[in-house]
């Protein structure tokens, strides 16, 4: 059983989320408190030490970021709840931060809670919050990659290619480093978009800025000396992207 707190400054939204939690996770989530002001949330989290916090961004007398920077108890799962537009949603994705869009959908809430129970991901690292703040203000330049060991904040323009194997994705970088994350390639295909990135094959997403050569037969040579196949279904779009670029 996960002890949870809802930090939300609108009463009807707190009530709606409470009802949804009771619907989708009555045996795994126990609500133990509510807060609508930033200072109140800090005190509540430090006093009750929850396992999970649903955090609104804009609060009375502060923001969710203020709360996270001030709390002493930091070992809890976090799900942001937001009514922000598409740009901010991309920022959440780039920063590897779980979020729910308002009005909250029961199916999406259940998926978010399932991720917590299966992946066991804990509270955001400070550098994740820094990345999110930066990504909210401008075009994202950094991506947060969560692994069992750490949260890795990487520069997007240094990602050479990504390769998937089942539910794992390996990131290869221009300096020869690689990072393996337990998330499918589709997660990153949705945010690493053309014209810089292109999924040439079911198993491969590449940064076209690091292509050395490509052939009409459907092979791409990358700067790390790897040869990547272009799937038959992606050839036309790939050649058009390279021609137009």
Buried (B, 14 or more C-beta within 10 A) or exposed (E): EBBBBBBBBBEEBBEBBBEBBEEBBEEBBBBBBBBBBBBBBBEBBEEEBBBBBBBBBEBBEBBBBBBBEBBEBBEBBBBBBBEBEEEBBBBBBBBBBBBBBBEBEEEBBBEBBEBBEEBEBBBBBEBBBBBBEBBBEEEBEBBBBBEEEEBBBBEBEBBBBBBBEEEEBBBBBBEEEBBBBBBBBEBBBEBBEEEBBBBBBEBBBBBBBBBEEBEEEBEBBBBBEBEBBBBEEBBEBBBEBBEEE
